[in-house]
């Protein structure tokens, strides 16, 4: 597959997906589709979810923001969608973009119609889709919450899982095995490049692989399928995880999934031994490990733990042409 203007589909959520979309739009793609997790239960999204029973809008809002037009008007829309109210009143803590999605969903009678209308207003570079058309919950089996480290305790809720002081061993969606959004399935099947990650591994990345129809679409897609590893383990849910363990967790939660590439920052794994472990883990899901310089540096030239969109775009361009 070699396409200078690929159709790109990116799966994830939160800040990881935001950075990925900033990169994919630099490819001059024929299309971009963001497929977003829907289990957030905290902050403004959690409040709107509980009050209206809607798909939590926060991660979808962030994706819409990342895809807003790359000009002064688009920048204004980006700031508007991301604006969060202060103070201590009823609006305190709410994101304006979340409220806009909630209001348009009621006016138009559809969450997807709301996302699409905001995309029109912001002259979006792509389309934003929830991975399923209902809000989900995440429940994890966590060790280390008792004196006996062998005892596993269930922890429910995305925020609780992300901030647990214990060690997450496995997660599941509630309800289990939900039906995929048909639009998301079609976007994966028709893509030239599919990306998964980076992001919170248990709450933004793995949930996509617990939706059976999305796994089938990934396995049957002719796209180049790339998993983007995080630059470092995250405090809380993946504290102390090696890159190899991230891949083992992926294959444990989706034993049938196959991908083509694992994209890793050159400086995240430097020893030959660690790279050997990662490459053997990647081979179990049919993937080759691709090492590239992917991290952003600050004004002083020091490395940060955030992906650089330009560097990530260069890596995606190479994969799309392979």
C-alpha positions, 0 to 999 in steps of 0.5 A: 500500500502506497498512498500519498493522501491516505485515508486515516482512522485513529482510535484512542481518547483523551490527550493521546488521541489529541496528539495523534490527530495533530499529527495525522492532519499533517499528512494531507490525508484524503480523510481522517476519522477519530474513533473515541472511547466512551467510558469517562465518568469524571469531571464535566463529562461525568456530570453530563453523563449522569444527568442526561444519560448521554455518551460522555462528551469530553474525549469527543470534544478534545478530538473535535478541537484537535481537528478544528481548522488550522487558521485564526478562526479555527484557533478561536473555536479550539479555545472555545471548545476547550474553555472551562468555567471557573467559579463555584456555581452550577457551571463551575468545572464544565467545559463549554464544548461539552455543554455545546455537544449536550445542547446540540444533541437535544436540539438535533436529536442525535449525539452524532448529529451534534458532533457533525454539526460542530465539525461543520462550524469548526471546518474540521479536518475530519470526522469524530465518532464514538466507538459504540453508541452508548456510554460504557463503564470500565471495571478492573481487577486490581492487586495490591489494595490489601495486605495480601498482594495476591488478592484481587479487588474489582475497581469500577469507573474510568477515574477510579481505575486511572488513579488506583494505587494498586496494580491493574491486572485486567479490565473489562467493559460493562456491558461486556462485548458491546455492539460497535458503532457501524460508522466506526467499523466502516472507517476501519475497513476503508482506511489506508492507515489505522492508528491505536494509541498512545494514551491511558492504556486501560481506559483509552487504548484497550477498550477499543479491543474489547469491542468484538466488531472493532477487532474483526474490522481491524483484522480484516482491514487492508490498512497498515495498522500501527500501535503507538506506545506511550513515551513512559508508563503512566502513574496509577494504572500502568505504573512500573509497566515495561513496553513489553508488558504493554503489548502483553496486556494488549494481546491478553485483552484481545487474543485474536488481534493482529497489527503490523507495526508497534511505533516506539520512541528511540529514546524510550527503550535504549538497551538491546535486551529491552528491545529484544523482549519488546520485539518478541512480544510484538511478534506474537501479534504479528507486528514489527517494532519501528523505532523513531525519534517521536518525543517533543523537546522543550525550549531548553532542548530537554526531552518531554514525555509528550509526542511531537506531532511533526515527528509522529506525522513523519513516522505515520507518512513512512508507515502509510507508504510501506 
